[in-house]
Amino acid sequence: MAQPLRRQILLVTIVITVVVYTAIGYGAYLTYGEHVRQLANETATMAATVVVYVNRNLEAADAVAVTASRHPSMRDLNPTAAAEVLLPLVGGRDRLLNNALLADTNGRVQAWARPPDAKVEGLIDPAWIKSVANNGRTQISPMLGGPGDTAHAIVLGYPITSLEGSVVGVVGLSVHLEAIEQILRSIPLPEGSVVTLTDKDSVVVARSLDSAAYVGRPIASRSELLQPSQVPSTVIRTGVDGVERVFGNAVIERGPWLASVGIPTSVARARTAPIYWRNFSVSIVATLLVFAVTYLFGRRWLQAFDHLDAAAHRVSRGDLSPLHARPMPTAEMEHLQQTVSSMITNLQSAHDAIASQVDDERRMRQEVESLQQQVIRQERLAAIGVLVSGVAHELNNPLQAILGFAELLQMQKDMPESARADLTLIQKESARASAIIRNLSRFGRQMSEPSPVKLRDVVASVMELRQRKLEELNIRVEVDEKSVAQVMAIFTELQQVLLNFAINAEQALVQSGNTRREIVVRTGDRDGWAWVELEDSGPGVPPEHEAKLFQPFYTTKPVGEGTGLGLSVSYDIIRSHGGRIGYRGAASGGAVFYFELPIVPAGP
């Protein structure tokens, strides 16, 4: 029997919710297990690390004992001399070796490094010392000190052999276990973790946590006693302090001791809790959303026709946004919804195509307008060139007349000396103005064909044009001309490149605020190339900007003071002449811009 739709939806929602929360609980259980296994790996690794450290310290003690046993006074069992040998061995920075002794083969102590602690070293069994001499090999004593004592120790016994190879005595090194406990406490572990060393009888030798309460006491009953080698590498058990921990175990063969590192299982629960509560919170939100969506879905079931009718009205108004598909109660309505959605998609595609075509036409129109503006600017530049040439020609004639009359007046014998000095100044300034006009005339001419050019002429013309500006800015210019060769180039274009270098240097010096303002222009010839470089005493170019210096429209100048085209145009000019252009930092910290051009071979 068919059930009402509302009941079916409610039943499906409840089933899905139960499944989701069951999955969350099971996932939390698996996550907890993963964290426990992770803790097991961590404890096993830390236990192995403890073994390595203890073995390393025991090996260091071995080396000390071997060195001491070879001393003649030790082989002679000389108490006074032996004490002097033993004293430097104990009380070092790490204080691992607390005391040392020399004994004969009968177990009688002949000398101590320093007075023994009666509650610790005073408990050494002479029979054990004698066994070391009889066996002729290194041994570790049982732990000295009992439960509740403030100090505990072990003694490392080493036989002393004569030059003939016979055992003549025993060296004993007393290791206070409190030093080992301090090392165990320094191991970075979560709160509540414990590092324990136990002997073959499961008696605690050292413990990083509450050592005074447990050192010297067994942690297992006789029925539960296992040899260190029989203990599993990892195990979960409740410790003697009643805390459940994940233990990692490793054997120290010299003891034999068992090194155990335990981390509370509560750490695994603490690591699992944030994930569990996050998933639970997300599930609560998701459940609320599911109920809300289900409620909305029920309402939409009755409003399917309104949905399609609203979509048709929206399209008629020009809104072509995609149709939000909804489950339909019948196949016919589902097919109608798909048809409407396809129609909207096709209309949107046509609209996008028309919009794209309009954008292309607008972009093309903008490009044409940009090209027109460029042509206009080129025409203006050409007109300015013609105007500059005409003005230069018109000014040159009166300047020549002034220069000529100044020379004629100087030739008069009755001319006063003061007037003659003024005429000399007039003649000098007129010649300078004539040179400037000549450079302007040359710069304004539109030259299209390369011709032999000397770089020193290019430098002279540019410096003549910028001399007055440089003097106003209090910039000192030094010119070092060594180039004598000719290059094939368009003179005015080389003027433009060097002029860009000079203007950039001027602006860099002004903006830097340095009191020392200098520009050095150098020319020279080498290996078939003629070169020009301009160095300034400014701040230079930051390394992160060097790669972008010759890119179009790149500039570090404030808005309105630069277009970023000067160096880009210069780069194109030099490359078109088959040359090289570049930048490097000056030794003084400033900037050096340079270009090189192939030298024209000398004629026959």
C-alpha positions in Angstrom: 0.0 0.0 0.0 1.4 3.3 -1.1 2.2 5.7 1.7 1.7 9.5 1.6 4.6 11.4 0.2 5.0 13.5 3.4 5.4 10.3 5.5 7.9 8.8 3.0 10.0 11.9 3.1 10.0 11.9 6.9 10.9 8.2 7.1 13.8 8.6 4.6 15.1 11.7 6.5 15.1 9.8 9.9 16.9 6.8 8.3 19.5 9.0 6.7 20.1 10.8 10.0 20.5 7.6 12.0 23.0 6.3 9.4 25.0 9.5 9.5 25.3 9.6 13.3 26.2 5.9 13.4 28.9 6.6 10.8 30.2 9.5 12.9 30.5 7.3 16.0 32.2 4.6 14.1 34.6 7.1 12.5 35.4 8.5 15.9 36.2 4.9 17.1 38.5 4.3 14.1 40.2 7.7 14.7 40.8 6.8 18.3 42.4 3.5 17.2 44.6 5.3 14.7 45.8 7.7 17.4 46.5 4.8 19.8 48.6 3.1 17.1 50.3 6.4 16.5 51.1 6.7 20.2 52.4 3.1 20.1 54.8 4.1 17.3 55.9 7.2 19.1 56.6 5.3 22.3 58.5 2.6 20.5 60.6 5.2 18.8 61.2 7.1 22.1 62.1 3.8 23.9 64.7 3.0 21.2 66.1 6.6 21.6 66.4 6.1 25.4 68.3 2.8 24.7 70.7 4.6 22.4 71.3 7.4 24.9 71.9 5.0 27.8 74.2 2.8 25.7 76.1 5.9 24.6 76.6 7.0 28.2 77.7 3.5 29.2 80.1 3.4 26.3 81.5 6.7 27.4 82.0 5.3 30.9 83.7 2.2 29.3 86.2 4.5 27.6 86.9 6.3 30.8 87.4 3.0 32.7 89.7 1.5 30.1 91.9 4.6 30.1 92.1 4.7 33.9 92.8 0.9 34.1 95.9 1.3 32.0 97.5 3.8 34.3 100.6 2.3 36.1 99.5 3.4 39.6 96.1 1.6 39.0 97.9 -1.6 38.1 100.2 -1.3 41.1 97.1 -0.8 43.4 98.7 2.4 44.8 95.9 4.0 46.8 97.3 7.5 46.9 98.3 7.7 43.2 95.1 5.9 42.2 92.9 8.5 44.0 94.6 11.2 42.0 93.8 9.2 38.8 90.2 8.6 39.7 89.3 12.1 41.0 89.2 13.8 37.5 86.9 11.0 36.2 83.9 12.1 38.4 81.9 15.2 39.0 81.9 16.4 35.4 79.4 18.8 33.9 76.7 16.1 33.3 77.6 14.5 36.8 76.7 11.0 35.4 79.7 9.5 37.2 79.3 10.3 40.9 82.3 8.4 42.3 85.0 5.9 41.3 86.9 3.2 43.2 89.9 0.9 43.0 89.7 -2.6 44.5 91.9 -5.6 44.6 90.9 -9.1 43.4 89.5 -10.0 46.8 86.9 -7.2 46.7 88.7 -4.9 49.1 88.5 -1.3 48.2 91.9 0.3 48.0 91.0 3.9 47.0 88.0 6.2 46.3 87.9 9.2 44.0 86.2 11.0 46.9 84.6 9.9 50.1 81.8 7.5 49.4 78.2 8.0 50.3 77.5 5.5 53.1 73.9 5.1 52.0 74.8 4.4 48.4 78.5 3.4 47.6 78.8 2.0 51.2 76.4 -0.7 50.1 78.7 -2.2 47.5 79.1 -6.0 48.0 82.8 -7.0 48.1 81.7 -10.4 46.7 80.4 -8.7 43.6 83.7 -6.9 43.1 85.5 -10.2 43.5 83.2 -11.8 40.9 84.3 -9.0 38.4 87.9 -9.9 39.0 87.2 -13.7 38.8 85.2 -13.4 35.6 87.6 -10.9 34.0 84.8 -9.0 32.2 82.7 -5.8 32.7 79.7 -6.2 35.0 76.9 -3.9 36.3 76.1 -4.2 40.0 72.6 -4.5 41.4 71.0 -1.2 42.3 72.4 0.4 45.5 69.7 1.9 47.7 66.2 0.7 48.5 62.7 2.0 48.3 62.2 5.4 49.8 65.9 6.3 49.8 66.8 9.7 48.5 69.7 8.4 46.3 70.2 5.3 44.2 73.2 4.2 42.2 74.7 1.4 40.1 78.4 0.5 39.8 80.1 -0.4 36.6 82.9 -2.8 37.3 86.0 -3.2 35.0 88.9 -5.7 35.5 92.4 -4.2 35.6 94.9 -6.4 33.8 98.6 -6.4 34.1 101.0 -6.2 31.2 101.2 -10.0 31.3 97.4 -10.2 30.9 96.4 -11.3 34.4 93.7 -9.6 36.4 95.3 -7.5 39.2 92.3 -5.4 40.4 89.0 -3.8 39.6 87.9 -0.3 38.7 84.4 0.7 39.7 82.4 3.7 38.4 79.4 4.8 40.5 76.5 6.1 38.4 73.9 8.0 40.5 70.5 7.2 38.9 69.2 10.6 39.7 71.3 12.0 36.8 69.6 9.5 34.5 66.2 10.5 35.8 66.9 14.1 35.0 67.7 13.1 31.4 64.5 11.1 31.3 62.5 14.1 32.5 64.0 16.2 29.7 62.5 14.1 27.0 59.6 16.1 25.4 56.4 14.0 26.0 52.7 14.9 26.6 51.6 15.6 30.1 51.2 12.5 32.2 53.8 10.5 30.2 56.4 8.5 32.0 59.8 7.0 31.1 60.9 4.0 33.2 64.0 1.8 33.4 63.5 -1.6 35.2 65.9 -4.4 35.8 65.5 -8.1 35.0 63.4 -8.5 38.2 61.0 -5.7 37.2 62.5 -3.4 39.9 62.3 0.3 39.0 65.8 1.6 38.4 64.9 5.1 37.2 61.6 6.9 36.5 60.9 10.3 35.1 57.6 10.8 37.1 57.3 10.4 40.9 60.7 8.6 41.1 60.9 8.8 44.9 57.7 6.8 45.2 58.6 4.0 42.8 62.4 3.6 42.4 63.6 0.4 44.1 60.1 -1.2 44.0 58.9 -3.9 41.7 56.2 -3.1 39.2 55.1 -6.7 38.6 54.3 -9.6 40.9 56.4 -12.8 40.7 53.6 -14.5 38.7 53.6 -11.7 36.2 57.5 -11.4 36.0 58.9 -11.4 32.4 62.5 -11.1 31.3 63.1 -7.8 29.4 63.5 -9.6 26.1 60.1 -11.2 26.6 58.2 -8.0 27.0 56.2 -6.9 23.8 57.6 -3.8 22.0 54.3 -2.0 22.5 51.5 -2.7 24.9 48.5 -0.9 26.5 48.3 -1.5 30.3 47.6 0.3 33.5 50.7 1.5 35.3 51.6 1.2 38.9 50.1 4.7 39.4 46.7 3.5 38.1 47.0 5.4 34.8 46.3 3.6 31.5 49.1 4.2 29.1 50.4 3.1 25.7 53.9 1.7 26.4 56.8 1.3 24.0 59.5 -1.0 25.3 63.1 -1.6 24.3 65.9 -3.7 25.9 69.2 -2.3 27.2 71.4 -5.4 26.9 74.0 -4.2 29.3 71.6 -4.3 32.3 69.8 -6.2 31.2 67.2 -3.3 31.6 63.9 -2.6 30.0 63.4 1.0 28.8 59.6 1.8 28.8 58.1 5.0 27.5 54.4 5.4 28.4 51.9 8.0 27.0 48.4 8.1 28.6 45.6 6.8 26.4 43.8 10.0 27.4 46.2 11.8 24.9 44.6 9.7 22.1 41.1 10.6 23.3 42.2 14.3 23.5 43.4 14.2 20.0 40.3 12.4 18.8 37.8 14.7 20.6 38.3 17.8 18.4 37.7 15.7 15.2 34.6 14.0 16.8 33.0 17.3 18.0 33.8 19.0 14.7 32.1 16.2 12.8 29.2 16.1 15.3 28.7 19.9 15.0 28.8 19.7 11.2 26.3 16.8 11.3 24.0 18.8 13.5 24.1 21.7 11.0 23.7 19.3 8.1 20.7 17.6 9.8 19.0 21.0 10.3 19.7 21.8 6.7 18.2 18.4 5.6 15.0 19.1 7.5 14.8 22.6 6.1 15.4 21.4 2.5 12.8 18.6 3.0 10.3 21.1 4.1 11.0 23.4 1.2 10.9 20.4 -1.2 7.4 19.5 0.0 6.2 23.0 -0.7 7.8 23.1 -4.1 6.0 19.9 -5.1 2.7 21.8 -5.1 4.3 24.8 -6.8 5.9 23.1 -9.8 3.6 24.9 -12.3 4.2 28.2 -10.6 8.0 27.6 -11.0 7.8 27.0 -14.8 5.3 29.9 -15.3 7.6 32.2 -13.4 10.6 31.0 -15.5 8.7 31.8 -18.7 7.8 35.3 -17.5 11.4 35.9 -16.5 12.7 34.9 -20.0 10.1 37.2 -21.6 11.5 40.1 -19.5 15.0 39.4 -20.9 16.4 37.6 -17.8 18.4 34.7 -19.3 20.0 33.3 -16.1 20.0 29.5 -16.0 16.9 27.7 -14.9 17.1 26.3 -11.3 16.0 22.7 -11.9 13.6 21.1 -9.5 12.4 17.5 -9.2 9.1 17.2 -11.0 6.2 14.9 -9.9 5.6 13.6 -13.5 7.8 12.7 -16.5 5.9 15.1 -18.7 6.6 18.1 -16.4 10.3 16.9 -16.1 10.5 16.9 -19.9 8.9 20.4 -20.1 11.4 21.7 -17.5 14.3 20.3 -19.6 12.9 21.9 -22.7 12.6 25.3 -21.0 16.1 25.0 -19.6 17.5 24.1 -23.0 15.7 27.1 -24.6 17.2 29.4 -22.0 20.7 28.0 -22.5 20.4 28.5 -26.3 19.1 32.1 -25.8 22.0 32.8 -23.4 24.5 31.4 -25.9 23.1 33.6 -28.7 23.2 36.6 -26.3 26.8 35.9 -25.3 27.8 35.6 -29.0 26.3 38.9 -29.8 27.8 40.6 -26.8 31.2 39.1 -27.7 30.9 40.4 -31.2 30.0 43.9 -29.9 33.0 43.8 -27.6 35.3 42.8 -30.5 34.0 45.7 -32.6 34.4 48.1 -29.6 38.0 46.9 -29.1 38.8 47.3 -32.8 37.4 50.8 -32.8 39.5 51.7 -29.8 42.6 50.3 -31.5 41.9 52.3 -34.6 41.4 55.4 -32.4 44.7 54.6 -30.7 46.5 54.3 -34.0 45.0 57.6 -35.1 46.3 59.3 -32.0 49.7 57.8 -32.6 49.7 59.1 -36.2 48.7 62.5 -35.0 51.5 62.5 -32.4 54.0 61.4 -35.1 52.8 64.2 -37.3 53.1 66.7 -34.4 56.6 65.5 -33.7 57.5 65.8 -37.4 56.1 69.4 -37.4 58.1 70.2 -34.3 61.2 68.9 -36.0 60.6 71.1 -39.0 59.8 74.1 -36.7 63.0 73.5 -34.7 65.1 73.3 -37.9 63.5 76.5 -39.2 63.9 78.4 -35.9 67.5 77.2 -35.7 68.2 78.4 -39.3 66.6 81.8 -38.6 68.5 82.3 -35.3 71.8 81.2 -36.7 72.0 84.1 -39.2 71.8 86.9 -36.6 74.1 85.0 -34.3 76.7 84.8 -37.1 76.3 88.6 -37.6 76.8 89.2 -33.9 79.8 86.9 -33.9 81.3 88.6 -36.9 80.8 92.2 -35.6 82.3 91.1 -32.3 85.4 89.9 -34.0 85.7 93.1 -36.1 85.3 95.3 -33.1 88.0 93.4 -31.3 90.4 94.1 -34.2 90.1 97.9 -33.6 93.3 99.1 -31.9 91.7 102.0 -30.0 89.2 99.6 -28.3 89.3 99.9 -24.5 90.3 96.8 -22.6 87.0 96.7 -20.6 85.1 96.7 -23.9 87.4 94.2 -25.4 86.7 91.8 -22.5 83.0 92.3 -23.0 83.4 91.6 -26.7 85.3 88.4 -25.9 82.4 87.2 -23.7 79.9 88.1 -26.4 82.0 86.2 -29.0 82.3 83.1 -26.6 78.5 83.0 -25.8 77.5 83.6 -29.4 79.7 80.7 -30.4 78.1 78.5 -27.7 74.6 79.6 -28.8 75.5 78.8 -32.4 76.7 75.3 -31.4 73.5 74.7 -29.4 71.4 75.8 -32.4 73.4 73.5 -34.7 72.7 70.6 -32.4 69.0 71.4 -32.2 69.0 71.6 -36.0 70.6 68.2 -36.3 68.3 66.7 -33.6 65.2 68.1 -35.4 66.1 66.7 -38.8 64.4 63.4 -39.7 67.3 61.2 -40.7 66.4 57.7 -42.0 69.7 56.4 -43.4 72.7 55.4 -41.2 76.0 57.1 -41.7 79.4 56.9 -40.1 79.2 58.5 -36.6 81.8 59.1 -33.9 80.5 58.5 -30.4 82.4 61.5 -29.1 80.4 63.7 -31.4 77.2 62.3 -30.0 78.4 62.9 -26.4 79.5 66.4 -27.2 76.1 67.3 -28.8 74.0 65.9 -25.9 76.2 67.5 -23.2 75.9 70.8 -25.1 72.1 70.5 -25.0 72.0 69.6 -21.3 74.8 71.8 -20.0 72.6 74.7 -18.8 70.1 72.3 -17.1 72.9 70.4 -15.4 74.5 73.7 -14.1 71.1 74.7 -12.7 70.8 71.4 -10.9 74.3 71.8 -9.5 75.4 68.5 -11.2 79.1 68.1 -12.0 79.8 66.4 -15.3 83.0 64.6 -16.2 83.6 63.3 -19.8 86.3 60.7 -20.4 86.5 60.2 -24.2 88.7 57.5 -25.5 86.7 56.3 -28.5 88.2 57.2 -31.9 86.4 54.6 -34.1 83.3 55.2 -36.2 80.0 53.3 -36.1 77.3 53.1 -38.7 74.2 54.7 -37.1 71.6 57.4 -37.3 73.1 60.3 -35.4 69.9 61.7 -34.0 68.7 58.3 -32.7 72.0 57.9 -30.8 71.4 61.4 -29.4 68.0 60.3 -28.2 69.4 57.2 -26.4 72.2 59.1 -24.6 69.7 62.0 -23.9 67.4 59.4 -22.2 70.3 58.2 -20.1 71.2 61.7 -19.1 67.7 62.8 -18.2 67.2 59.6 -16.1 70.5 60.3 -14.3 69.4 63.9 -13.6 66.1 62.9 -12.1 67.6 60.1 -10.0 70.1 62.6 -8.5 67.5 65.2 -7.8 65.0 62.7 -6.2 67.7 61.1 -4.1 68.6 64.3 -2.3 72.3 63.5 -2.3 74.6 66.5 -1.8 77.2 64.8 -4.1 75.8 65.1 -7.6 78.1 63.8 -10.3 77.7 62.3 -13.8 80.5 60.6 -15.6 80.3 59.9 -19.4 82.9 57.5 -20.8 83.6 56.3 -24.3 86.0 53.7 -25.6 86.8 51.0 -28.2 87.4 47.3 -27.5 87.2 44.0 -29.5 85.5 45.6 -32.5 82.9 47.5 -30.5 82.6 51.2 -29.7 80.9 51.8 -26.3 79.4 54.6 -24.3 78.4 54.5 -20.6 76.9 57.1 -18.3 77.4 56.7 -14.6 75.6 58.7 -11.9 76.2 59.0 -8.1 72.5 58.4 -7.3 71.0 55.5 -5.3 71.0 53.0 -8.2 68.3 50.6 -9.2 67.0 48.0 -6.6 67.8 44.4 -7.7 64.1 43.5 -8.0 63.6 46.2 -10.6 66.6 45.5 -12.9 64.9 42.9 -15.0 62.0 45.3 -15.9 64.1 48.4 -16.7 63.7 48.1 -20.5 60.0 47.0 -20.5 57.5 49.4 -22.1 55.6 51.6 -19.6 57.7 50.5 -16.6 58.7 53.5 -14.5 59.6 54.2 -10.8 58.9 57.9 -11.2 55.9 59.6 -9.6 52.7 59.8 -11.6 53.0 62.6 -14.3 56.8 62.6 -14.3 57.5 59.7 -16.6 55.9 57.4 -19.2 58.2 54.4 -18.9 59.0 54.5 -22.6 62.4 56.2 -22.7 64.5 53.1 -22.0 62.2 50.9 -24.0 62.6 53.1 -27.1 66.4 53.3 -26.4 66.5 49.5 -26.3 64.7 49.2 -29.7 67.0 51.8 -31.3 70.2 50.1 -30.2 68.9 46.6 -31.1 67.9 48.0 -34.6 71.5 49.1 -35.1 72.8 45.6 -34.2 74.2 46.8 -30.8 73.9 45.9 -27.2 72.3 48.0 -24.4 72.2 47.3 -20.6 72.5 48.3 -17.0 74.9 47.5 -14.1 75.4 48.8 -10.6 78.2 51.2 -10.1 80.9 50.5 -7.5 79.9 53.7 -5.6 76.3 52.5 -5.5 74.9 54.5 -8.4 73.6 53.4 -11.8 75.6 52.7 -15.0 73.7 52.6 -18.3 75.6 51.7 -21.5 75.3 50.7 -25.1 77.8 49.2 -27.6 77.8 49.4 -31.4 79.9 47.5 -34.0 82.9 49.5 -35.3 82.9 50.4 -39.0 86.0 48.8 -40.6 88.5 51.5 -41.6 88.7 52.1 -45.4 91.8 51.3 -47.5 
